[in-house]
């Protein structure tokens, strides 16, 4: 793993491999910080509800990542969970006007982190304009680093080999479906949909980190993962790693009803192979119709 990426000239648009090295360097710095913490003495705060936790270490981790990204590529913009969008510090001299964007979740799975569970990660996805080109998911306590640029997806440097998605009756689904917001918005749909999902697949498990769930599906440790409302910083890295590992992805545009890049869409179903799990896709189709009825 390269944790000493060289600083990139403002005149250059780095290659996907160079961008991955930059993301790995930033993730490694944050992971080192997190591994040094005493997690028995954490203080938590709440953003919008008791389901939306933040700690001082989410913010500190993001600042470490931003500092490294700024040092290595000052012409990039950064979109972070805690700090929002930060424009580039320098204007690029070349690159035909292309923009590099880093999507940063400094601790994905904060509830797990704050409780002392090891199932959380640093997630950094990289896009050139609207196209994802690199991603890293670093689970610092588990010792798992998932990464991909324009070659194979890897786990700790070992290539992830694709496999087929199992039929629904044999499938393990990692998901917090339908989620708190969807339950509040469409309670009848949520109750019925969860029942249908649990009846038709082998098992549903919620790990509490969208990025880790995507990484584990990419690794072939589960068959699918799905969420109905998510942000780009949660999924950008995972979407890219999944695709480079041979997985398949569908997204839905949600209440805005506007198609766009997959990582900017709020709802998705990701499968470990090209085969799809029909019940998951059908439930997302139904939810999309509820959110934006056809005229």
C-alpha positions as CSV (number, residue, x, y, z in Angstrom):
1,X,0.0,0.0,0.0
2,X,1.4,3.4,-0.9
3,X,1.0,5.8,2.0
4,X,3.5,8.4,0.7
5,X,1.9,9.7,-2.5
6,X,3.8,12.6,-4.1
7,X,2.3,16.0,-4.4
8,X,0.6,16.5,-7.8
9,X,1.3,19.5,-10.0
10,X,-1.6,22.0,-10.5
11,X,-1.2,21.5,-14.2
12,X,-2.0,17.8,-14.0
13,X,-5.1,15.7,-13.8
14,X,-3.7,12.7,-12.0
15,X,-4.4,9.2,-13.3
16,X,-6.9,7.0,-11.5
17,X,-3.9,5.1,-9.9
18,X,-2.4,8.3,-8.7
19,X,-5.7,9.5,-7.3
20,X,-6.1,6.1,-5.5
21,X,-2.6,6.6,-4.0
22,X,-3.7,10.1,-2.7
23,X,-6.9,8.7,-1.2
24,X,-4.9,5.8,0.4
25,X,-2.5,8.3,1.9
26,X,-5.3,10.4,3.4
27,X,-7.2,7.3,4.7
28,X,-4.1,5.9,6.2
29,X,-3.4,9.1,8.2
30,X,-7.0,9.1,9.6
31,X,-6.8,5.4,10.4
32,X,-3.6,5.9,12.4
33,X,-5.3,8.7,14.4
34,X,-8.4,6.5,15.0
35,X,-6.3,3.5,16.1
36,X,-4.6,5.7,18.7
37,X,-7.9,6.7,20.4
38,X,-9.3,5.6,23.7
39,X,-12.8,4.7,22.6
40,X,-13.9,4.0,26.2
41,X,-14.1,7.8,26.8
42,X,-16.0,9.0,23.8
43,X,-18.5,11.8,24.0
44,X,-21.3,11.8,21.4
45,X,-23.5,14.5,20.0
46,X,-26.6,14.3,17.8
47,X,-27.2,16.1,14.5
48,X,-30.8,15.7,13.6
49,X,-32.0,12.8,15.9
50,X,-30.8,10.1,18.2
51,X,-30.2,8.0,15.0
52,X,-27.7,10.6,13.7
53,X,-24.6,10.6,15.9
54,X,-21.4,12.6,15.6
55,X,-18.3,12.6,17.7
56,X,-15.4,15.0,17.9
57,X,-13.4,12.3,16.2
58,X,-15.5,12.3,13.1
59,X,-14.6,16.0,12.7
60,X,-10.9,15.4,13.6
61,X,-10.7,12.5,11.2
62,X,-12.2,14.6,8.4
63,X,-9.7,17.4,9.1
64,X,-6.8,15.0,8.9
65,X,-8.1,13.7,5.5
66,X,-8.8,17.2,4.2
67,X,-5.3,18.3,5.2
68,X,-3.7,15.4,3.3
69,X,-5.9,15.9,0.2
70,X,-5.1,19.6,0.2
71,X,-1.4,18.9,0.5
72,X,-1.3,16.3,-2.3
73,X,-3.9,17.8,-4.7
74,X,-4.9,21.4,-3.9
75,X,-6.8,21.7,-7.2
76,X,-9.4,19.1,-6.1
77,X,-12.7,19.9,-4.4
78,X,-13.7,17.9,-1.3
79,X,-17.2,16.9,-0.3
80,X,-17.2,15.7,3.3
81,X,-19.9,14.5,5.7
82,X,-18.9,16.9,8.4
83,X,-17.6,19.9,6.5
84,X,-19.8,19.9,3.4
85,X,-18.3,21.0,0.1
86,X,-14.9,22.6,0.1
87,X,-13.9,24.2,-3.2
88,X,-10.4,23.7,-4.7
89,X,-7.6,25.8,-3.0
90,X,-5.9,26.3,-6.4
91,X,-7.1,26.5,-9.9
92,X,-5.8,23.8,-12.2
93,X,-3.7,25.0,-15.1
94,X,-4.6,22.1,-17.4
95,X,-6.9,19.1,-17.6
96,X,-9.4,20.6,-20.1
97,X,-11.5,22.0,-17.3
98,X,-11.9,18.6,-15.6
99,X,-12.6,18.6,-11.9
100,X,-11.4,16.1,-9.4
101,X,-13.8,15.5,-6.4
102,X,-13.1,13.6,-3.3
103,X,-16.2,12.2,-1.4
104,X,-15.2,11.8,2.2
105,X,-16.9,10.0,5.1
106,X,-14.4,10.2,7.9
107,X,-16.1,7.6,10.0
108,X,-18.9,5.7,8.3
109,X,-20.7,3.8,11.1
110,X,-20.3,6.4,13.8
111,X,-22.9,4.6,16.1
112,X,-20.8,1.5,16.0
113,X,-17.6,3.5,16.6
114,X,-19.1,5.3,19.6
115,X,-20.4,2.1,21.1
116,X,-17.0,0.4,20.9
117,X,-17.8,-1.9,17.9
118,X,-15.1,-2.3,15.3
119,X,-17.5,-2.2,12.3
120,X,-16.8,1.2,10.9
121,X,-14.5,2.7,8.3
122,X,-13.0,5.6,6.5
123,X,-14.5,6.0,3.0
124,X,-13.0,8.1,0.2
125,X,-14.4,8.0,-3.3
126,X,-12.8,9.9,-6.2
127,X,-14.5,11.2,-9.3
128,X,-13.2,13.1,-12.4
129,X,-16.2,15.3,-13.3
130,X,-19.1,12.9,-12.8
131,X,-17.2,9.6,-13.3
132,X,-16.0,7.6,-10.3
133,X,-12.4,6.5,-10.9
134,X,-11.0,5.4,-7.5
135,X,-12.1,4.5,-4.0
136,X,-10.8,3.3,-0.7
137,X,-12.6,1.9,2.3
138,X,-10.3,1.5,5.3
139,X,-11.7,-0.3,8.4
140,X,-8.9,0.6,10.8
141,X,-9.8,-1.7,13.7
142,X,-10.6,-4.7,11.5
143,X,-7.4,-4.2,9.5
144,X,-9.3,-4.3,6.2
145,X,-8.4,-1.9,3.3
146,X,-10.5,-2.3,0.2
147,X,-9.3,-0.3,-2.8
148,X,-9.8,0.1,-6.5
149,X,-8.7,2.5,-9.3
150,X,-8.9,1.4,-13.0
151,X,-7.7,-2.1,-12.4
152,X,-8.9,-4.9,-10.1
153,X,-10.5,-4.2,-6.7
154,X,-8.3,-5.4,-3.8
155,X,-8.5,-6.3,-0.1
156,X,-5.2,-5.6,1.6
157,X,-3.5,-5.9,-1.8
158,X,-5.2,-9.2,-2.8
159,X,-7.4,-9.1,-5.8
160,X,-11.1,-9.6,-5.1
161,X,-12.4,-12.4,-7.4
162,X,-16.0,-12.0,-8.6
163,X,-18.7,-14.6,-8.0
164,X,-22.3,-15.1,-9.0
165,X,-25.1,-13.7,-6.9
166,X,-27.0,-16.5,-5.2
167,X,-30.7,-17.0,-5.9
168,X,-32.9,-15.0,-3.5
169,X,-33.8,-18.0,-1.3
170,X,-30.1,-18.6,-0.6
171,X,-29.0,-15.0,-0.5
172,X,-27.5,-13.0,2.4
173,X,-28.5,-9.3,2.2
174,X,-26.7,-6.7,4.2
175,X,-29.1,-3.8,4.7
176,X,-30.8,-1.5,7.1
177,X,-33.8,-1.5,4.7
178,X,-36.1,0.3,4.8
179,X,-34.5,2.9,7.1
180,X,-35.9,5.4,9.5
181,X,-36.8,8.1,7.0
182,X,-38.6,5.7,4.7
183,X,-40.5,4.2,7.6
184,X,-41.7,7.7,8.6
185,X,-42.5,8.7,5.0
186,X,-44.2,5.5,3.9
187,X,-45.0,3.3,6.9
188,X,-47.3,0.8,5.1
189,X,-44.8,0.3,2.3
190,X,-42.0,-0.1,4.8
191,X,-43.7,-2.7,6.9
192,X,-44.9,-4.7,3.9
193,X,-41.6,-4.4,2.1
194,X,-39.5,-5.6,5.0
195,X,-41.8,-8.5,5.4
196,X,-41.5,-9.5,1.8
197,X,-37.7,-9.1,1.8
198,X,-37.3,-11.3,5.0
199,X,-39.6,-13.9,3.5
200,X,-37.9,-14.2,0.2
201,X,-34.2,-14.1,1.0
202,X,-32.2,-16.4,3.3
203,X,-31.1,-13.7,5.8
204,X,-31.0,-9.9,6.3
205,X,-28.2,-8.4,8.4
206,X,-27.6,-4.7,9.1
207,X,-23.9,-3.9,9.8
208,X,-24.5,-0.1,10.5
209,X,-22.1,1.1,7.8
210,X,-23.2,1.4,4.1
211,X,-19.6,1.5,3.0
212,X,-18.6,-1.7,4.7
213,X,-21.7,-3.4,3.5
214,X,-20.8,-2.4,-0.1
215,X,-17.2,-3.6,0.5
216,X,-18.4,-7.0,1.8
217,X,-20.7,-7.5,-1.1
218,X,-17.8,-6.6,-3.4
219,X,-15.7,-9.2,-1.7
220,X,-18.4,-11.9,-2.2
221,X,-19.1,-12.3,1.5
222,X,-22.8,-11.3,1.0
223,X,-25.0,-11.3,-2.1
224,X,-26.5,-7.9,-2.0
225,X,-26.9,-4.6,-0.1
226,X,-29.6,-1.9,-0.5
227,X,-30.6,1.4,1.0
228,X,-33.4,3.8,0.2
229,X,-31.8,7.1,1.3
230,X,-28.1,7.7,1.3
231,X,-25.5,10.4,0.6
232,X,-22.6,10.4,-1.9
233,X,-19.9,10.3,0.7
234,X,-21.3,7.1,2.1
235,X,-21.3,5.2,-1.2
236,X,-18.9,6.7,-3.8
237,X,-16.0,4.5,-2.8
238,X,-18.1,1.4,-2.3
239,X,-19.8,1.8,-5.7
240,X,-16.5,2.0,-7.5
241,X,-14.9,-0.9,-5.6
242,X,-18.0,-3.0,-6.2
243,X,-18.0,-2.5,-9.9
244,X,-14.2,-3.1,-10.3
245,X,-14.8,-6.4,-8.4
246,X,-17.4,-7.5,-10.9
247,X,-20.6,-6.6,-9.1
248,X,-23.7,-5.0,-10.4
249,X,-25.5,-1.8,-9.3
250,X,-28.8,-0.1,-9.9
251,X,-29.8,3.3,-8.5
252,X,-33.0,5.3,-8.2
253,X,-33.3,9.1,-8.2
254,X,-35.6,9.5,-5.2
255,X,-37.9,12.5,-4.6
256,X,-36.1,14.8,-7.1
257,X,-36.8,12.3,-9.9
258,X,-33.7,13.5,-11.8
259,X,-31.4,10.9,-13.3
260,X,-27.6,11.5,-12.8
261,X,-24.4,9.8,-11.8
262,X,-25.0,6.8,-9.6
263,X,-23.2,8.1,-6.6
264,X,-25.4,11.2,-6.5
265,X,-28.6,9.1,-6.4
266,X,-30.2,8.4,-3.0
267,X,-31.4,4.8,-3.4
268,X,-29.6,1.7,-4.7
269,X,-29.3,-2.1,-4.9
270,X,-25.8,-3.6,-5.3
271,X,-25.2,-7.3,-6.0
272,X,-22.0,-9.3,-5.8
273,X,-22.4,-10.6,-9.3
274,X,-24.3,-9.6,-12.5
275,X,-27.3,-11.6,-11.4
276,X,-29.9,-9.5,-9.6
277,X,-32.2,-10.2,-6.6
278,X,-35.6,-9.4,-8.0
279,X,-37.3,-8.6,-4.7
280,X,-34.8,-5.8,-3.9
281,X,-35.1,-4.2,-7.3
282,X,-38.9,-4.5,-7.2
283,X,-39.1,-2.8,-3.8
284,X,-37.0,0.1,-5.0
285,X,-39.1,0.4,-8.1
286,X,-42.2,0.6,-5.9
287,X,-40.7,3.2,-3.6
288,X,-39.6,5.4,-6.5
289,X,-43.2,5.3,-7.8
290,X,-44.5,6.4,-4.4
291,X,-41.9,9.2,-4.2
292,X,-42.5,10.5,-7.7
293,X,-45.8,9.2,-9.2
294,X,-45.9,9.0,-12.9
295,X,-48.3,11.5,-14.5
